Amino acid sequence: MEAPYHDTKHDVAEMKRCPSQELRLAAAAIRFDVRLRSSDMPVHMQEHALRCTRSFVNSSPERRPNNTLLARSLKKEFDSLYGPAWHCVVGTSFGSFITHSLGGFVYFSADSLSVLLFKTEVRLVIEPDSLK
């Protein structure tokens, strides 16, 4: 059965960026008024995260967007497009120490918010017959 989400084999190959991809990413950061801090993610996925974040922040009826709703929105978006086990932290001050899957990490800031989006590996846990 084919996975309902994007194949990451192409993404890992894309991570070996050429200068044109770096320029494209820099242009996206400027266009969405964000500052990329660190990443281990293909350019198109980073652009998607930046676009979704800027769209959410700009559509917030309040002066400050709801951090929890933004984190949930990004997590669900990436789960649906790129497979399960994405995690997202949004805030103005937080620390972290994480382990992420290859090609599944980006950390950036938009306005006063910092966004950490990363993917972890999902493994099927099989219960031994003796415990059933």
C-alpha positions in Angstrom: 0.0 0.0 0.0 1.4 3.4 -1.0 1.9 6.0 1.8 -0.6 8.9 1.7 2.3 11.3 2.3 5.3 12.7 0.5 8.3 10.4 -0.1 11.3 11.6 1.8 13.9 9.8 -0.3 13.8 12.8 -2.7 13.9 15.2 0.2 17.1 13.8 1.6 18.8 14.1 -1.7 17.6 17.6 -2.0 19.2 18.6 1.3 22.5 18.7 -0.5 21.6 22.2 -1.6 23.0 24.1 -4.5 23.4 27.9 -4.4 20.1 28.5 -6.3 18.2 26.6 -3.6 20.0 28.7 -0.9 18.9 31.8 -2.7 15.3 30.5 -3.0 15.2 29.9 0.7 16.7 33.3 1.5 14.1 34.9 -0.7 11.3 33.0 1.0 12.6 34.0 4.5 12.6 37.7 3.3 9.1 37.3 1.7 7.6 35.8 4.8 9.6 38.1 7.2 11.1 35.2 9.2 14.6 34.4 10.4 15.9 30.9 9.8 18.0 29.8 12.8 18.8 26.2 12.1 17.6 23.4 9.8 18.1 19.9 8.6 15.2 19.9 6.1 14.7 20.1 2.4 14.1 23.6 1.0 10.5 23.1 -0.2 9.5 21.8 3.3 11.2 24.8 5.0 9.3 27.1 2.6 6.1 25.3 3.5 6.7 25.8 7.2 7.5 29.5 6.8 4.4 30.0 4.6 2.1 28.3 7.0 3.4 30.1 10.0 3.2 33.6 8.3 -0.3 32.8 7.1 -1.4 31.8 10.6 0.2 34.8 12.3 -1.3 37.2 9.8 -4.7 35.7 10.1 -4.8 35.9 13.8 -7.7 38.2 14.9 -5.8 39.0 18.1 -2.7 41.1 18.3 -0.7 38.0 19.5 -1.5 34.7 17.8 -2.3 31.7 20.0 1.0 29.7 20.3 -0.8 26.4 21.0 -3.1 26.7 18.0 -0.1 27.6 15.7 1.9 24.6 17.0 -1.1 22.3 16.5 -1.8 23.7 13.0 1.8 23.1 11.9 2.0 19.7 13.4 -1.2 18.6 11.7 -0.2 20.1 8.4 3.2 18.3 8.4 1.7 15.0 9.6 -0.8 15.0 6.7 1.7 15.9 4.0 4.9 14.3 5.2 3.8 11.4 7.4 3.3 11.0 11.1 5.3 11.9 14.2 5.9 15.7 13.7 6.2 17.8 16.8 6.1 21.6 17.1 7.0 24.0 19.9 6.0 27.7 19.6 6.8 30.4 22.1 8.8 33.4 23.0 11.2 31.7 25.4 11.9 28.0 25.6 14.8 25.6 25.7 15.0 22.2 24.0 17.1 19.2 23.5 15.7 16.9 20.9 16.5 13.9 18.6 15.0 14.2 15.2 14.7 12.1 12.0 17.1 12.9 9.2 15.7 15.8 7.1 13.1 16.6 9.7 14.1 19.7 11.6 13.7 23.4 11.3 14.0 26.2 13.9 13.0 29.8 12.9 11.5 33.0 14.3 8.6 35.0 13.0 8.0 38.4 14.7 8.5 37.7 18.4 7.7 34.0 18.1 10.2 31.1 17.8 9.1 27.9 16.1 10.7 24.5 16.5 9.3 21.9 14.1 10.8 18.4 14.0 10.0 14.8 13.1 10.7 11.6 15.0 10.7 8.0 13.9 7.6 5.9 14.5 8.1 2.3 15.2 5.3 -0.3 15.5 5.3 -1.9 19.0 4.2 -5.5 18.9 3.0 -7.0 22.2 4.5 -10.4 23.0 1.9 -13.2 23.1 2.8 -13.9 26.7 1.5 -10.5 27.8 -1.9 -10.9 26.0 
